[in-house]
Amino acid sequence: MVKMSLDPIQVMSGQVKELKVSPSSNGDTRGSWEEKEVFDPNQLDRTAKPKPVTGRRARKVEGGVFFPKPENAVTVAVSSRVLFRTEREQRVFEQKGVEEYLRYQIEHENEPFAPGPAFPFVKALETVNARLRDLYPQSEELFDIVLVTYNHAHVGIRLINTINHHNLFIERFCMTGGSSPIGYLKAWQTNLYLSADAEKVREALAEGIAAATMFVTDKITEVSESQLRVAFDGDAVLFSDESERIFKTHGLDKFFEHERENEDILLDHGPLKGFLEALGKLQKKFYAKGQRLDCPIRTYLVTARSAASSGIRALKTLRAWGLEIDEALFLAGAPKGPMLEKIRPHIYFDDQMFHVEGAAEMGTVAAHVPYGIAQKYSRQQNSSTGK
């Protein structure tokens, strides 16, 4: 199995093109913005010598509304440990305690963190926002990204500097100083929460917030810079775990029988149905402008279900919900990793670590949704194998 942890990952080629490389506090090769020189990509004269600009980017973009109300936005909350690589800082905290950790962060606050596994996903959200602003300059129906961290506010300077360094548009922070962020997530009306802390992800799911655990892996596939691609498993992710319970407790034949008998009865919703709905809402804004074939959001259903034996119920459920999945792959138990390698999603959601690990082996950024009966079976397996 591929190693999945908060260990270093390979930075995707092309993700950090403007860095002036030098050793950093995180044990990686990355630059300090005090030395960094970037060039203005908006110069009209492409033949002229590039004009240096400061590392801090201008926040103003013509015609845009950039602070949408939570009720209008699609709010994605991302922890600092998955947006950036903070493995060295985490070791300082674990080995030397909070005071030394805070001192370390302040001493290194002019050194940016490198991109983490959620970084390409967040960049893709910003790409969609740019397209939405072009079509709907006054609309607040945008992705709104909130950085969530257990850090003390003293660490905020380094995080802000890192965000400016990577040219991210993240203005909303929740720095909880060690307290649980769940209450704040509810106040933000969060549509999706991504974290490295599996316990907090479970807590968020229990509160009805779509959430998933992300991991740092040793292989990352390059992804589209112009189209956000999000892939979902079906049972216990978009749908409830009703059918999966039949399979786990009674076997495959009983599962097929159950699905045939209930093919006209809709599946109940799973924890990430609401996030797919939010993506569909933004997709329709592009469709309304005649951009269905050029939509910068594409969604995928990647399920172990077989099409003829159990796929019809899933498709009827999606249709009844008014949700359009762009592509549906019914794999009938075949490995998901090779299909995901072809799709190259920015993120793939699955409730079973077996599939998350298989996807990661092929370079896909996969997130675990710890929901449903599969979690019980996973714990039993780990116990029996001594893991």
C-alpha positions in Angstrom: 0.0 0.0 0.0 1.1 3.6 -0.6 2.2 5.4 2.4 -0.4 8.0 3.5 0.3 10.3 6.3 1.4 13.9 7.1 4.8 13.2 5.5 6.3 15.2 2.7 4.7 14.9 -0.8 6.2 15.5 -4.2 5.3 19.0 -5.2 3.4 18.8 -8.5 5.4 20.2 -11.4 4.1 23.6 -12.4 2.4 24.3 -9.1 5.0 26.6 -7.7 6.6 28.1 -10.8 7.5 31.5 -9.4 9.5 30.2 -6.4 13.1 31.2 -6.0 14.3 27.9 -4.5 16.2 27.9 -1.3 16.2 25.7 1.8 13.3 26.4 4.2 12.1 25.6 7.6 9.9 22.8 6.4 12.7 20.5 5.2 11.8 21.2 1.6 13.2 23.3 -1.2 11.1 26.4 -1.3 11.7 30.1 -1.3 11.4 33.0 1.1 9.3 35.8 -0.3 11.7 38.3 1.0 14.0 37.1 -1.8 11.2 36.3 -4.3 10.8 38.2 -7.5 7.7 37.5 -9.6 6.5 39.1 -12.8 3.2 40.7 -13.5 1.2 38.3 -15.8 -1.2 41.1 -16.8 1.3 43.2 -18.7 -0.2 44.3 -22.0 3.1 44.4 -23.9 4.2 40.7 -24.0 7.4 41.6 -25.9 8.6 44.0 -23.2 10.9 42.9 -20.5 8.9 41.6 -17.5 8.4 44.1 -14.8 9.2 42.9 -11.3 6.4 43.2 -8.7 6.3 42.6 -5.0 5.5 39.2 -3.6 2.3 40.5 -2.1 -0.4 40.5 -4.7 -3.0 43.2 -5.4 -6.4 42.2 -4.0 -8.5 44.3 -6.3 -10.0 42.6 -9.3 -12.3 44.7 -11.4 -16.1 44.0 -11.3 -16.0 41.3 -8.6 -17.8 40.8 -5.3 -15.3 39.1 -3.1 -16.9 38.9 0.4 -20.1 37.0 -0.2 -22.5 36.4 2.5 -22.3 32.8 3.8 -25.9 32.0 2.7 -25.0 32.9 -0.9 -21.6 31.3 -1.2 -20.4 27.8 -1.5 -18.1 27.7 1.5 -15.2 25.4 1.6 -13.3 25.3 4.9 -9.7 23.9 4.6 -7.3 23.2 7.4 -3.8 24.7 7.2 -2.4 21.1 7.5 -3.9 20.0 4.2 -3.6 23.3 2.3 0.1 23.6 3.1 2.9 21.3 4.2 3.5 21.7 7.9 5.1 18.4 8.8 8.2 19.9 10.3 6.2 22.3 12.4 4.0 19.4 13.6 7.0 17.5 14.7 8.2 20.6 16.7 4.8 20.7 18.4 4.7 17.0 19.2 8.3 16.8 20.4 8.9 20.2 22.1 5.4 21.5 23.1 3.3 24.5 22.3 5.6 27.3 23.5 8.5 26.1 21.4 6.2 25.6 18.5 4.9 29.2 18.7 8.5 30.5 19.0 9.5 28.4 16.0 6.6 29.8 13.8 7.4 33.4 14.7 11.1 32.9 14.0 10.2 31.5 10.5 7.2 33.6 9.6 9.0 35.0 6.5 9.3 31.5 5.1 6.3 30.2 3.1 4.9 26.8 3.5 4.9 24.6 0.4 1.6 23.4 -1.2 -0.2 20.6 0.4 -2.7 18.0 -1.0 -5.6 20.5 -1.0 -3.7 23.2 -2.7 -4.6 22.3 -6.4 -8.2 21.9 -5.4 -8.3 25.4 -3.9 -6.5 26.9 -6.9 -9.2 25.2 -9.1 -12.0 26.8 -7.0 -10.4 30.2 -7.6 -10.3 29.5 -11.4 -14.0 28.8 -11.3 -14.6 32.0 -9.4 -12.7 34.0 -12.0 -15.0 32.6 -14.7 -18.1 33.3 -12.6 -17.0 36.9 -12.0 -16.7 37.4 -15.8 -20.2 36.2 -16.4 -21.9 37.5 -13.2 -19.9 40.5 -12.0 -22.2 41.4 -9.1 -23.1 37.8 -8.0 -22.2 36.5 -4.6 -22.7 32.9 -5.7 -19.0 32.0 -5.6 -16.7 29.6 -3.8 -15.7 31.2 -0.5 -12.6 29.6 1.0 -12.1 29.7 4.8 -8.7 28.7 6.3 -9.3 26.8 9.5 -6.5 26.1 11.9 -6.1 25.1 15.6 -3.2 27.5 15.7 -2.8 30.4 18.0 -3.2 33.8 16.4 0.6 34.4 16.6 0.9 31.9 13.7 -1.4 34.0 11.5 1.3 36.2 10.1 3.1 33.2 8.6 -0.1 31.9 7.1 -1.0 35.3 5.7 2.4 35.7 4.2 2.2 32.2 2.7 -1.2 32.9 1.1 0.1 36.1 -0.4 3.2 34.3 -1.6 1.2 31.7 -3.5 -1.2 34.3 -4.8 -4.3 32.7 -3.1 -7.4 34.7 -2.5 -8.3 33.6 1.1 -9.5 36.4 3.4 -11.5 34.4 5.9 -9.6 32.7 8.8 -10.6 30.7 11.8 -7.7 30.4 14.2 -9.1 28.6 17.2 -6.1 28.3 19.5 -6.6 24.6 20.1 -10.4 24.7 20.4 -12.7 22.7 18.1 -13.7 24.6 14.9 -17.0 22.8 14.4 -19.1 25.7 15.9 -17.4 28.1 13.5 -18.0 25.8 10.6 -21.7 25.8 11.3 -21.7 29.6 11.6 -20.1 29.9 8.2 -22.8 27.5 6.8 -19.9 25.4 5.5 -20.6 23.2 2.5 -17.4 21.2 2.8 -14.7 20.8 5.4 -11.3 19.2 4.6 -8.9 18.4 7.4 -6.0 16.1 8.4 -7.7 15.4 11.7 -10.0 12.4 11.3 -11.6 12.9 14.6 -12.7 16.5 13.8 -14.0 15.3 10.4 -16.2 12.7 12.2 -17.4 15.4 14.5 -18.3 17.6 11.5 -20.2 14.8 9.8 -22.1 14.2 13.0 -23.2 17.8 12.9 -24.4 17.4 9.3 -21.4 19.1 7.7 -19.9 17.5 4.6 -16.4 16.6 5.5 -13.4 14.4 4.6 -10.0 13.6 5.8 -7.1 14.3 3.5 -3.7 12.7 3.5 -0.2 13.6 2.3 1.1 11.0 -0.1 4.3 10.4 -2.0 2.8 10.6 -5.5 0.6 13.3 -7.0 -0.7 13.5 -10.6 -0.9 16.8 -12.4 -4.4 18.1 -12.7 -6.2 20.5 -15.0 -5.6 24.2 -14.4 -8.7 25.3 -16.2 -11.4 22.9 -15.0 -12.4 21.8 -11.5 -12.9 18.0 -11.4 -14.6 16.4 -8.4 -15.2 12.6 -8.2 -17.5 10.9 -5.8 -18.1 7.4 -4.6 -21.8 6.5 -4.4 -22.8 4.5 -1.3 -22.1 6.2 2.0 -20.8 9.3 0.2 -23.5 10.7 -2.1 -26.1 8.1 -0.9 -26.8 6.5 2.4 -25.1 3.3 3.4 -28.4 1.4 3.2 -27.3 -0.8 0.3 -23.8 -1.2 1.6 -25.2 -2.6 4.8 -26.9 -5.4 2.9 -23.7 -6.2 1.0 -21.6 -6.2 4.2 -24.0 -8.3 6.2 -25.6 -10.7 3.7 -23.2 -10.8 0.7 -23.3 -9.8 -3.0 -26.2 -12.0 -4.1 -28.5 -10.5 -1.5 -27.3 -7.1 -2.4 -28.3 -7.5 -6.1 -31.6 -9.0 -5.0 -32.3 -6.0 -2.7 -31.4 -3.5 -5.4 -33.6 -5.1 -8.0 -36.6 -5.2 -5.6 -36.0 -1.5 -4.7 -34.9 0.0 -8.0 -37.9 2.4 -8.0 -37.4 3.4 -4.3 -35.0 6.3 -4.0 -31.8 6.0 -1.9 -31.6 8.2 1.1 -29.0 11.0 0.9 -25.4 10.6 2.1 -23.0 13.1 3.7 -21.8 14.7 0.5 -25.0 15.0 -1.4 -25.2 18.7 -0.4 -21.8 19.5 -1.8 -22.7 17.9 -5.1 -25.9 20.1 -5.1 -23.7 23.2 -4.5 -21.5 22.3 -7.4 -24.6 21.7 -9.6 -25.9 25.1 -8.6 -22.8 26.8 -9.9 -22.7 24.6 -13.0 -26.2 25.8 -14.0 -25.0 29.4 -13.9 -22.6 28.5 -16.8 -25.3 26.5 -18.6 -27.5 29.6 -18.5 -24.9 31.5 -20.4 -24.6 28.8 -23.1 -21.4 27.3 -21.6 -22.4 23.7 -20.9 -19.7 22.3 -23.1 -17.1 24.8 -21.7 -18.1 24.5 -18.0 -15.1 24.8 -15.7 -16.8 22.3 -13.2 -17.0 18.6 -14.0 -18.4 16.0 -11.7 -17.9 12.2 -11.7 -19.6 9.2 -10.0 -17.0 6.4 -9.6 -18.7 3.5 -8.0 -18.1 -0.2 -7.4 -21.7 -0.9 -8.3 -22.4 -2.8 -11.5 -24.5 -0.9 -14.1 -27.1 -3.6 -15.1 -27.5 -5.2 -11.7 -27.5 -2.2 -9.3 -26.7 1.0 -11.3 -30.3 1.9 -12.2 -31.3 2.8 -8.7 -28.4 5.1 -8.2 -29.1 6.9 -11.5 -32.8 7.2 -10.7 -32.0 8.7 -7.3 -29.7 11.3 -8.8 -32.3 12.2 -11.4 -35.1 12.5 -8.8 -32.8 14.8 -6.8 -32.4 17.0 -9.8 -28.6 16.4 -9.8 -26.6 16.0 -13.0 -23.4 14.0 -12.8 -21.3 14.6 -15.9 -19.8 11.1 -16.0 -20.8 7.9 -14.3 -18.4 4.9 -14.1 -19.9 1.6 -12.8 -16.9 -0.6 -12.2 -18.6 -3.8 -10.9 -15.9 -4.2 -8.3 -12.9 -3.4 -10.5 -10.1 -1.2 -9.0 -10.9 2.5 -9.0 -7.3 3.7 -9.2 -6.8 3.3 -12.9 -10.1 5.0 -13.8 -9.2 7.9 -11.4 -5.8 8.2 -13.0 -7.5 8.9 -16.3 -10.0 11.3 -14.8 -7.3 13.2 -12.9 -9.8 14.8 -10.4 -8.6 17.5 -8.0 -10.2 15.4 -5.3 -12.0 12.0 -5.0 -14.3 11.2 -2.0 -14.7 7.6 -0.8 -15.9 6.0 2.5 -13.5 3.1 2.3 -9.8 3.5 3.0 -9.0 0.6 0.7 -10.2 2.7 -2.2 -8.6 5.9 -0.9 -5.3 4.1 -0.7 -5.7 2.5 -4.2 -6.4 5.9 -5.7 -3.4 7.4 -3.9 -1.2 4.7 -5.3 -2.1 6.0 -8.8 -1.4 9.6 -7.8 -5.0 10.8 -7.2 -5.7 13.1 -4.2 -8.3 11.0 -2.4 -10.2 12.0 0.7 -11.7 9.7 3.2 -15.4 10.2 4.3 -15.6 8.3 7.7 -19.2 7.5 7.4 -21.4 4.4 7.4 -21.0 0.7 8.0 -17.6 0.4 6.2 -16.0 2.2 9.2 -17.2 -0.6 11.5 -15.7 -3.3 9.3 -12.5 -1.3 8.8 -12.0 -1.2 12.6 -12.7 -4.9 12.9 -10.2 -5.7 10.2 -7.5 -3.5 11.8 -8.1 -5.1 15.1 -7.8 -8.6 13.7 -4.6 -7.8 11.9 -3.1 -5.9 14.8 -3.1 -2.6 13.0 
